[in-house]
Structure formats: C-alpha cells, structure tokens
Amino acid sequence: MNFTEIAKARQSCRSYDASREVEEEKLQAIIETARLSPSACNSQPYHITVCRGETAKKVIKACQGMGMNKFASDAKVMIVLSEESYNKSAAVGAKIKDNDFRSIDIGILSAYITAEATAQGLGTCILGWLDSGKIMEICHLDGTVRLVIAVGYAKEDDKLRNKVRKDMDKLVTQR
C-alpha cells in the first residue's frame, strides 16, 4: 500500500474481532514505525506503553467512563501514549514560541501508529476519552496520558465507511 491507499483505507474501527490476536511481528512493525515518527528537535517527548491481556482490559475500562468507547472492549491491544519532558532545545523553542510541541508530536506519533497498523491489516481507534490518572496507575507511568489507541482486527462485517470531509475549497487556500 502506498500512503494515499493507507489514508483511504484507515478508519476508526468500531467493531473488533475478539477471537483474533495481534501477531507479535505486526505489533513490532507498528512500534518501529512509531519510533521513526518526527518530533520537535527529535525530542520524542512521549512514552509508548503497549498493553495486552489483563492490562489491556484494565486500560479499556479506564477509557469507558460514562458509557463511552464500549466498542473497545474487544480490542486486543491498547497503546498508551503518555507525555514526557522535552529535550533542552525543544523546551527552549516551546518557551520562546509559546507553543507546547508535545501535543503536536503525540498527534504525529498517533498518525504513524494508525497508518502502520492499517498497512499491517489491523484496525485502530484513537481514544481521547480516558481517565489519565487511572491509566497512569495501571501502567506505572509518571507522565500524563494523552491518547490511547485501540488495536485489533476488525470484524469481517466492519466495512469501509464513506469518508465525509470538507470540500477542498473550504479546506485549502492557495496564494
């Protein structure tokens, strides 16, 4: 798959096949691609925690407050993205420019993770509704949890949905 094909194929999976485990080699390919994602001053101000089994189930529960994300219950892997400190050059740049690059870097990281998972034939959903404190406790983390990505195989009947996006003329200005 080229990148455009990946972008067209990737969607938020809402129906995971609970009977299919994610193969270790596919998970390692995702993590290696994540390691290569760009970040401000190459600081990688985040930590990636891969959760499976009982730990994944606990993380899923911590993402289901107020009835949210029920579909995630069947995902086999939860990838937790937590925030860490910048390196010195990125910290200086963030201060001077009054911009917290960590959130941008974590967004880029999540795009790389979900794109590679799609290339590996896996479904993903980026979860922002979560209990950071609870997940920090479950995963023994010091940094605030910003996103969790559910990973697994989509059920056979989870067909590609039509992508509804802004019209190009409302999204892009060329000067």
C-alpha positions in Angstrom: 0.0 0.0 0.0 1.2 3.5 -0.7 0.4 6.3 1.7 -2.7 7.5 -0.2 -4.1 4.0 -0.2 -3.4 3.8 3.6 -5.1 7.1 4.2 -8.2 6.0 2.2 -8.3 2.6 4.0 -7.8 3.8 7.5 -10.8 4.4 9.6 -11.8 4.4 13.3 -12.6 0.7 14.0 -15.8 0.3 16.0 -16.1 -3.4 15.8 -13.2 -5.6 16.8 -12.9 -9.4 16.3 -12.4 -10.6 19.8 -11.2 -14.1 18.6 -8.1 -12.8 16.7 -4.9 -12.0 18.5 -2.5 -9.4 17.0 0.7 -11.1 15.8 3.9 -10.0 17.5 5.6 -9.2 14.2 2.8 -6.8 13.3 2.9 -5.1 16.6 6.7 -4.7 16.4 6.4 -3.2 12.9 3.9 -0.6 14.4 6.3 0.2 17.2 9.3 0.5 14.9 7.4 2.9 12.7 6.3 4.9 15.7 9.9 5.2 16.8 10.7 6.8 13.4 8.0 9.4 13.7 9.2 13.1 13.6 9.1 15.3 16.7 10.3 18.8 17.5 14.1 18.7 17.8 13.8 14.9 17.6 13.0 15.1 21.3 10.3 12.4 21.3 8.6 13.9 24.4 6.4 10.8 25.0 6.4 7.3 26.1 4.7 4.4 24.4 3.2 1.6 26.6 1.9 -1.5 24.8 -0.8 -3.2 26.8 -2.2 -6.7 26.2 -4.1 -9.2 28.2 -5.4 -8.2 31.6 -3.5 -4.9 31.5 -5.3 -4.0 28.2 -8.6 -4.9 29.7 -7.9 -2.5 32.7 -6.9 0.3 30.3 -10.1 -0.3 28.2 -12.2 0.1 31.4 -10.4 3.4 32.1 -11.5 4.6 28.7 -15.1 3.7 29.1 -16.4 6.3 31.6 -19.9 7.5 31.2 -20.6 4.7 28.7 -18.0 5.8 26.1 -15.9 3.6 23.9 -17.9 0.4 24.6 -16.7 -1.0 21.2 -13.1 -1.0 22.5 -13.9 -4.0 24.8 -12.9 -6.4 22.0 -9.6 -4.8 21.0 -6.6 -7.0 21.8 -4.0 -4.3 22.2 -4.1 -0.9 23.8 -1.3 1.5 23.0 -1.0 4.2 25.7 0.7 7.5 24.7 1.9 9.5 27.7 3.7 12.8 27.8 7.3 13.2 28.9 9.7 16.1 29.1 11.3 17.8 26.1 15.0 17.8 25.4 16.6 21.2 26.1 16.4 22.6 22.6 12.7 21.7 22.2 12.0 23.1 25.7 13.6 26.4 24.7 11.8 26.6 21.4 8.4 25.9 23.2 9.1 28.7 25.7 10.2 31.2 23.0 7.3 30.4 20.6 4.7 29.8 23.4 3.7 26.5 21.8 3.6 23.2 23.5 5.1 20.9 20.8 4.4 17.8 22.9 0.8 17.6 21.9 1.7 18.1 18.2 4.4 15.4 18.5 1.9 13.0 20.1 -0.6 13.7 17.3 2.1 12.9 14.7 3.0 9.8 16.6 -0.6 8.6 16.7 -0.8 9.1 12.9 2.2 7.0 12.3 0.9 4.2 14.6 -2.5 4.1 13.0 -1.1 4.3 9.4 1.3 1.4 10.0 -1.4 -0.6 11.7 -3.6 -0.1 8.6 -0.7 -1.2 6.4 -0.5 -4.3 8.6 -4.2 -5.1 8.1 -5.2 -4.0 11.6 -8.0 -1.7 12.8 -7.4 1.1 15.2 -9.3 3.8 17.0 -7.7 6.8 18.8 -9.3 7.3 22.1 -9.2 10.7 23.9 -12.0 10.0 26.4 -9.9 8.4 29.2 -9.0 8.5 32.8 -5.4 9.6 32.7 -4.8 9.1 36.4 -6.2 5.6 36.4 -4.2 4.6 33.3 -1.0 6.1 34.8 -1.6 3.9 37.8 -2.3 0.8 35.8 0.8 1.3 33.6 3.1 2.7 36.3 3.6 6.0 34.4 4.8 9.4 35.6 3.6 11.4 32.5 0.1 12.4 31.8 -1.7 10.0 29.4 -2.8 12.0 26.3 -4.2 9.3 24.0 -4.9 5.6 23.9 -5.0 3.7 20.6 -7.2 0.5 20.4 -5.6 -2.0 18.1 -7.0 -5.3 16.7 -8.6 -7.0 13.7 -11.8 -5.5 12.5 -14.7 -7.9 12.3 -15.5 -9.2 8.8 -18.7 -7.1 8.6 -16.9 -3.8 9.6 -16.8 -2.4 6.0 -15.0 0.7 4.9 -17.3 3.7 5.5 -17.6 6.6 3.2 -15.2 9.4 4.3 -17.0 12.7 4.9 -14.6 15.5 4.7 -14.7 19.3 4.0 -14.8 20.3 0.4 -11.3 21.2 -0.9 -12.2 24.9 -1.5 -13.2 25.2 2.2 -10.2 23.4 3.5 -7.4 24.8 1.4 -6.4 28.3 0.3 -3.6 28.7 -2.3 -1.9 32.1 -2.7 
